Amino acid sequence: MAGSPGTGKTTLALAMAAIVTKGGTWPDGSRMKKPGGVLIWSSEDDPADTLVPRLMAAGADLRRIHFAQAVANENGELQPFDPARDMHLLSERLAEMQDANLLIVDPIVSAVSGDAHRVNDVRRNLQDLVNVAAAHRCAVLGISHFAKGTRGASPAERVIGSQAFVALARMVLVAGKDEAAERRILARAKSNISPDDGGVSYSIELVEAGVGITASRIVWGELIQGTAREILGDVEHEEDQEERTERDEAADFLRSMLEDGPASVKVIKSDAAGAGYSWRTIERAKRELGVEARKAGMKEGWVWVLPAEVRHEDDEPRHSLNGGGLREPWRSSRKARVCGQAKTAVSKEEREDRHSGGSGVVRLKSADDDAEDEV
C-alpha cells in the first residue's frame, strides 16, 4: 500500500488490523470468517504512544495484536530487527501466535537489508518474508510512499524504490487525497487474485480512545468505480498556477516521514534518494520545517524530530496521551526473540521501573481497569 503524504497510510493499515482482530466487515461488505491475530513490524512508530492508541480508536481486540520491534541478544542488549539476521525470529513469533492472519510491515523497505533500488536485493529479501508468511498462512501488508514527480503516471509505477516491490506483490493498493476537499481514497492499482480496479473513499477523524487518550481513526465511505489512475486523478488535481517547487515537495515528504515520531537519518537518506530528492534539498526542507536532530544512542545514531507546532499543523489528526508515552523499545520476555504483545496505552506516570535483574519485562498499568499487565 503506497500513497502521498497526509493520506494516513499507517492509520489505514491499523483500521485493517482492527477488522482482522474482531472478525469484522470490510468496506465492500464482505466479512471475516473468524477473528485472527496481527503482528505489526514498525520501524517508524512507537507502539505505546502511536500505534496502540490508534488501534484502540479503531476498536481492535488488543489481545490479538503483537509487535516486532527489537531483538535482545545473548547479553540482553536490544538491537534493531534485522531482516537478514532475524527472519527466523519473525517466523517463531508467528508460530507462537497460532492465529496469525496478518503481518504489517511499516515501511516495507525495512524488510530489505540491501539496496531497496536493486531488483535482486529487493526480490531476495521480500521472498524470504513471503516464505515465512506462507508457512504460517499469513497475509503481508507492506506500506510505502509515492516517488517524487510521478503524479499522473501509472499508480503501480509510482511506488518508491525498485519495481520489484510491485512485481512481487499479489495486490497493490494506492491512497490519495484531495487537498481542497479533505477527501481521501484507497484504490486497487494491481491485483493477481481479483479485479484490479475500484476503490473506497474514507476520512480521518479524531476520537476519544480511552481515559485521557485521543487518537485518529478511519471512517469508511462509499465504494468508487473506475481504474486507480482515474480515481487518483479525481483527487490529485494539477495546480493551474505556479507548480510546487522541489523544496515544497521535499518538505511534504520529510513531514510525512516524521509526522508520527522520530526517524533515523539513515532511513531518511535512503527513502529520500529513492523518491528522487537530493540530500541538499532534504536538508533545506529540514531547516524550513525547523526539524531537530537528536542523538539516539551510540548504536542508533542520529534521528530527526519535527517540532511540536509543526506536527500539530499536519492534516491528519494526531493522538495524545496525558503525561507522554513510552519512547523506549519494548523488551522481550526471553532472550533473542521478537517482542511483544499489545495490552494498552499508558502514561509515563503509570509505568513502573524496569527490574534490574535483567528479566527484560516491562510492566504496564492498564488505562481502563488499573490491572497490571506484562508486555
C-alpha positions as CSV (number, residue, x, y, z in Angstrom):
1,M,0.0,0.0,0.0
2,A,1.5,3.3,-1.1
3,G,0.4,6.9,-1.2
4,S,1.1,10.5,-1.0
5,P,1.9,12.3,2.3
6,G,-1.1,13.0,4.5
7,T,-3.2,10.1,3.3
8,G,-2.9,8.3,6.6
9,K,-1.4,5.1,5.3
10,T,-0.4,3.8,8.8
11,T,-3.9,4.6,10.1
12,L,-5.4,2.7,7.2
13,A,-3.3,-0.3,8.0
14,L,-4.4,-0.2,11.6
15,A,-8.0,0.0,10.6
16,M,-7.5,-3.2,8.6
17,A,-5.8,-4.8,11.6
18,A,-8.8,-3.9,13.7
19,I,-11.1,-5.7,11.3
20,V,-9.0,-8.8,11.3
21,T,-8.8,-9.0,15.2
22,K,-12.6,-8.6,15.5
23,G,-13.6,-10.8,12.6
24,G,-15.3,-7.7,11.3
25,T,-16.7,-6.4,8.0
26,W,-14.5,-4.9,5.2
27,P,-15.6,-1.7,3.4
28,D,-17.0,-3.7,0.5
29,G,-19.4,-5.6,2.8
30,S,-17.5,-8.9,2.9
31,R,-16.9,-10.3,6.4
32,M,-14.0,-12.2,8.1
33,K,-14.9,-15.8,8.8
34,K,-13.4,-15.5,12.3
35,P,-11.1,-13.2,14.3
36,G,-7.3,-13.5,13.7
37,G,-4.1,-12.3,15.2
38,V,-2.0,-9.4,13.7
39,L,1.8,-8.9,14.0
40,I,3.0,-5.4,13.4
41,W,6.6,-4.7,12.5
42,S,7.1,-1.0,12.5
43,S,10.4,0.8,12.4
44,E,8.9,4.3,12.4
45,D,6.2,4.4,15.1
46,D,6.3,3.6,18.8
47,P,3.6,1.2,19.9
48,A,2.8,2.8,23.3
49,D,2.2,6.4,22.2
50,T,1.2,6.0,18.5
51,L,0.1,2.6,17.4
52,V,-1.9,1.3,20.4
53,P,-4.0,4.5,20.8
54,R,-5.0,4.3,17.1
55,L,-5.8,0.6,17.4
56,M,-8.0,1.4,20.5
57,A,-9.7,4.1,18.4
58,A,-10.4,1.6,15.7
59,G,-11.9,-0.9,18.2
60,A,-9.2,-3.5,17.7
61,D,-9.0,-6.5,20.1
62,L,-5.6,-5.7,21.6
63,R,-5.3,-9.3,22.9
64,R,-4.7,-10.3,19.2
65,I,-2.2,-7.5,18.4
66,H,1.5,-8.2,18.7
67,F,4.6,-6.1,17.8
68,A,8.1,-6.9,16.4
69,Q,10.4,-4.0,17.3
70,A,13.7,-5.1,18.7
71,V,15.7,-8.3,19.4
72,A,17.5,-9.0,22.7
73,N,20.9,-10.6,22.1
74,E,22.7,-13.1,24.3
75,N,23.8,-10.3,26.6
76,G,20.3,-8.9,27.0
77,E,21.1,-5.9,24.8
78,L,18.3,-4.6,22.5
79,Q,19.2,-4.4,18.8
80,P,17.0,-3.2,15.9
81,F,15.3,-6.0,14.0
82,D,17.5,-7.0,11.0
83,P,15.7,-9.0,8.3
84,A,18.9,-10.6,7.1
85,R,19.7,-11.9,10.6
86,D,16.3,-12.2,12.4
87,M,13.8,-13.5,9.9
88,H,13.7,-16.9,11.7
89,L,12.6,-15.0,14.9
90,L,9.8,-13.5,13.0
91,S,8.7,-17.0,12.0
92,E,8.9,-18.1,15.6
93,R,6.7,-15.2,16.7
94,L,4.1,-16.0,14.1
95,A,4.1,-19.6,15.2
96,E,3.7,-18.6,18.9
97,M,0.7,-16.5,18.0
98,Q,-1.1,-19.6,16.5
99,D,-3.9,-17.4,15.0
100,A,-1.7,-15.1,12.9
101,N,-3.7,-13.7,9.9
102,L,-1.9,-10.5,9.0
103,L,1.7,-9.2,9.2
104,I,2.0,-5.4,8.7
105,V,5.5,-4.1,7.7
106,D,5.8,-0.3,8.0
107,P,7.7,0.7,5.9
108,I,8.1,-2.3,3.6
109,V,11.6,-1.0,2.7
110,S,12.7,-2.0,6.2
111,A,12.4,-5.7,5.2
112,V,15.2,-5.1,2.7
113,S,18.7,-5.4,4.1
114,G,20.4,-4.4,0.9
115,D,19.7,-1.7,-1.7
116,A,16.0,-1.0,-1.9
117,H,16.5,0.1,-5.5
118,R,18.2,-3.0,-6.7
119,V,15.9,-5.6,-8.1
120,N,17.9,-8.6,-6.8
121,D,18.2,-7.3,-3.3
122,V,14.5,-6.5,-3.1
123,R,13.4,-9.8,-4.5
124,R,15.7,-11.9,-2.3
125,N,14.6,-10.2,0.9
126,L,10.9,-10.0,0.1
127,Q,10.9,-13.6,-1.0
128,D,12.2,-14.6,2.4
129,L,9.4,-12.6,4.0
130,V,6.8,-14.2,1.7
131,N,8.1,-17.6,2.5
132,V,7.8,-17.0,6.3
133,A,4.2,-15.7,5.8
134,A,3.2,-18.5,3.6
135,A,4.5,-21.1,6.1
136,H,2.1,-19.6,8.6
137,R,-0.8,-18.9,6.2
138,C,-0.5,-15.2,7.0
139,A,-1.1,-12.2,4.7
140,V,1.5,-9.4,4.5
141,L,0.7,-5.7,4.1
142,G,3.7,-3.5,3.3
143,I,3.5,0.3,3.5
144,S,5.4,2.6,1.1
145,H,5.4,6.1,-0.4
146,F,4.9,7.5,-3.8
147,A,8.1,8.6,-5.6
148,K,8.7,12.3,-6.4
149,G,7.3,13.8,-9.6
150,T,5.1,10.8,-10.5
151,R,1.7,12.4,-10.4
152,G,-0.3,11.3,-13.4
153,A,1.8,8.2,-14.0
154,S,0.6,4.7,-13.7
155,P,-0.2,4.3,-10.0
156,A,1.7,1.0,-9.6
157,E,4.8,2.6,-11.1
158,R,4.7,5.5,-8.6
159,V,5.7,3.2,-5.7
160,I,9.1,4.3,-4.3
161,G,12.1,2.0,-4.9
162,S,12.6,-0.9,-7.2
163,Q,9.7,-2.1,-9.2
164,A,10.3,-5.5,-7.6
165,F,8.2,-4.2,-4.7
166,V,5.2,-4.0,-7.1
167,A,6.1,-7.1,-9.2
168,L,6.3,-9.4,-6.2
169,A,3.1,-8.2,-4.6
170,R,-0.2,-10.0,-5.3
171,M,-2.1,-6.7,-4.9
172,V,-1.1,-3.0,-4.9
173,L,-3.3,-0.5,-3.1
174,V,-2.8,3.2,-3.5
175,A,-4.0,6.1,-1.4
176,G,-4.7,9.7,-2.5
177,K,-6.1,12.9,-1.1
178,D,-7.9,16.0,-2.4
179,E,-6.2,18.8,-0.5
180,A,-9.1,21.2,-1.0
181,A,-12.0,18.9,-0.1
182,E,-10.2,16.8,2.5
183,R,-11.4,13.7,0.6
184,R,-9.3,10.6,0.6
185,I,-9.5,7.5,-1.5
186,L,-8.0,4.0,-1.4
187,A,-7.9,2.2,-4.8
188,R,-6.7,-1.1,-6.3
189,A,-3.9,-0.5,-8.7
190,K,-2.9,-4.1,-9.3
191,S,-4.3,-7.5,-8.4
192,N,-3.4,-11.0,-9.4
193,I,-6.3,-12.6,-7.4
194,S,-9.3,-10.3,-8.1
195,P,-10.4,-7.3,-10.3
196,D,-7.7,-4.6,-10.4
197,D,-10.0,-1.6,-10.3
198,G,-12.4,0.1,-7.9
199,G,-11.8,1.7,-4.6
200,V,-13.3,3.2,-1.5
201,S,-13.4,6.7,0.0
202,Y,-12.5,7.4,3.6
203,S,-12.0,10.2,6.1
204,I,-9.9,10.5,9.2
205,E,-11.5,11.7,12.5
206,L,-10.2,12.3,16.0
207,V,-11.9,10.4,18.8
208,E,-11.5,9.6,22.4
209,A,-10.0,6.2,22.6
210,G,-9.7,5.9,26.4
211,V,-9.4,8.0,29.6
212,G,-7.2,10.9,28.6
213,I,-6.4,9.4,25.2
214,T,-7.4,10.8,21.8
215,A,-6.4,9.2,18.6
216,S,-7.2,9.2,14.9
217,R,-9.2,6.5,13.1
218,I,-10.6,5.7,9.7
219,V,-14.2,6.3,8.7
220,W,-15.0,4.3,5.6
221,G,-17.1,6.0,2.9
222,E,-18.7,4.8,-0.4
223,L,-17.3,2.4,-2.9
224,I,-15.9,4.0,-6.0
225,Q,-15.9,2.7,-9.6
226,G,-13.1,3.2,-12.1
227,T,-9.4,2.5,-12.5
228,A,-6.9,3.5,-9.9
229,R,-5.5,6.1,-12.3
230,E,-8.9,7.6,-12.8
231,I,-9.7,7.6,-9.1
232,L,-6.4,9.2,-8.1
233,G,-6.9,11.7,-10.9
234,D,-10.1,12.8,-9.4
235,V,-8.5,13.8,-6.1
236,E,-5.0,14.8,-7.3
237,H,-5.8,18.0,-9.2
238,E,-3.0,19.5,-11.2
239,E,-2.2,23.0,-10.0
240,D,-3.2,25.6,-12.5
241,Q,-0.9,28.4,-11.4
242,E,2.7,28.0,-10.2
243,E,3.9,24.5,-9.9
244,R,5.1,23.4,-6.4
245,T,8.8,23.8,-6.0
246,E,11.0,20.9,-5.3
247,R,11.6,22.3,-1.9
248,D,7.8,22.4,-1.2
249,E,7.6,18.7,-2.2
250,A,10.6,17.8,-0.2
251,A,9.1,19.5,2.9
252,D,5.9,17.5,2.4
253,F,7.9,14.3,2.0
254,L,10.0,15.0,5.1
255,R,7.0,15.9,7.1
256,S,5.2,12.7,6.2
257,M,8.3,10.7,7.4
258,L,8.4,12.5,10.8
259,E,4.7,13.1,11.5
260,D,4.4,10.1,13.7
261,G,7.7,10.5,15.5
262,P,11.5,10.5,15.2
263,A,13.1,8.7,12.2
264,S,16.7,7.8,11.8
265,V,18.9,9.8,9.4
266,K,19.9,6.6,7.7
267,V,16.3,5.7,6.8
268,I,15.5,9.3,5.7
269,K,18.5,9.3,3.4
270,S,17.5,6.0,1.8
271,D,13.9,7.0,1.3
272,A,14.7,10.5,0.1
273,A,17.2,9.1,-2.5
274,G,14.5,6.6,-3.6
275,A,12.0,9.4,-4.0
276,G,14.4,11.4,-6.2
277,Y,15.4,14.1,-3.7
278,S,18.9,15.3,-3.3
279,W,20.3,15.3,0.3
280,R,20.9,19.1,0.0
281,T,17.2,19.6,-0.8
282,I,16.2,17.5,2.2
283,E,18.5,19.5,4.4
284,R,16.9,22.7,3.2
285,A,13.5,21.3,3.9
286,K,14.8,20.3,7.4
287,R,15.7,23.9,8.1
288,E,12.4,25.2,6.7
289,L,10.4,22.9,9.0
290,G,12.6,23.5,12.0
291,V,13.4,19.8,12.3
292,E,15.6,18.9,15.3
293,A,18.5,16.5,15.1
294,R,19.0,14.3,18.2
295,K,21.5,11.7,19.2
296,A,19.5,8.5,19.9
297,G,22.5,6.5,21.2
298,M,25.8,5.0,20.3
299,K,24.3,2.3,18.1
300,E,21.2,4.0,16.8
301,G,22.9,7.2,15.6
302,W,21.1,10.4,14.9
303,V,17.4,10.9,14.5
304,W,15.3,13.8,13.2
305,V,12.2,15.1,15.0
306,L,9.5,17.6,14.0
307,P,8.9,20.4,16.4
308,A,5.6,20.1,18.2
309,E,4.0,23.1,16.5
310,V,4.7,21.6,13.0
311,R,3.3,18.2,14.0
312,H,0.1,19.8,15.2
313,E,-0.4,21.6,11.9
314,D,-0.4,18.3,10.0
315,D,-3.5,17.4,8.0
316,E,-4.0,14.1,9.8
317,P,-5.3,14.4,13.4
318,R,-2.8,13.5,16.0
319,H,-3.4,11.5,19.1
320,S,-2.2,12.4,22.5
321,L,-1.5,10.7,25.8
322,N,-1.7,12.6,29.0
323,G,1.8,12.7,30.6
324,G,3.5,11.4,27.4
325,G,4.2,7.9,26.1
326,L,6.9,5.3,26.2
327,R,9.6,6.1,23.8
328,E,11.9,3.2,24.7
329,P,11.8,-0.2,22.9
330,W,9.6,-2.8,24.5
331,R,11.7,-5.7,25.7
332,S,11.2,-9.4,25.1
333,S,10.3,-11.7,28.0
334,R,13.2,-14.0,26.9
335,K,16.5,-13.6,25.1
336,A,16.8,-13.4,21.4
337,R,13.2,-13.2,20.5
338,V,10.9,-10.7,18.8
339,C,8.8,-8.7,21.3
340,G,5.8,-8.2,22.5
341,Q,2.0,-8.2,22.8
342,A,-0.1,-5.1,22.8
343,K,-2.0,-4.5,26.0
344,T,-3.0,-0.9,26.4
345,A,-1.8,2.7,26.1
346,V,-0.3,4.2,29.3
347,S,1.1,7.4,30.5
348,K,4.6,7.8,31.9
349,E,3.3,8.2,35.4
350,E,1.7,4.8,35.2
351,R,4.8,3.0,34.1
352,E,6.8,1.0,36.7
353,D,10.6,1.0,36.6
354,R,12.2,-2.0,34.9
355,H,13.6,-4.7,37.2
356,S,17.3,-4.5,37.5
357,G,17.8,-8.3,37.4
358,G,17.8,-8.4,33.6
359,S,14.4,-10.1,33.3
360,G,13.6,-7.9,30.3
361,V,9.9,-7.5,31.5
362,V,8.1,-4.2,31.2
363,R,5.1,-3.9,33.5
364,L,2.3,-1.7,32.2
365,K,-0.6,-0.5,34.2
366,S,-3.9,-0.7,32.4
367,A,-5.5,2.6,31.5
368,D,-9.0,1.2,31.9
369,D,-9.1,-1.2,34.7
370,D,-5.9,-0.4,36.8
371,A,-4.8,-4.0,36.2
372,E,-1.1,-4.7,35.7
373,D,0.0,-6.5,32.5
374,E,3.3,-7.8,31.3
375,V,4.5,-7.0,27.9
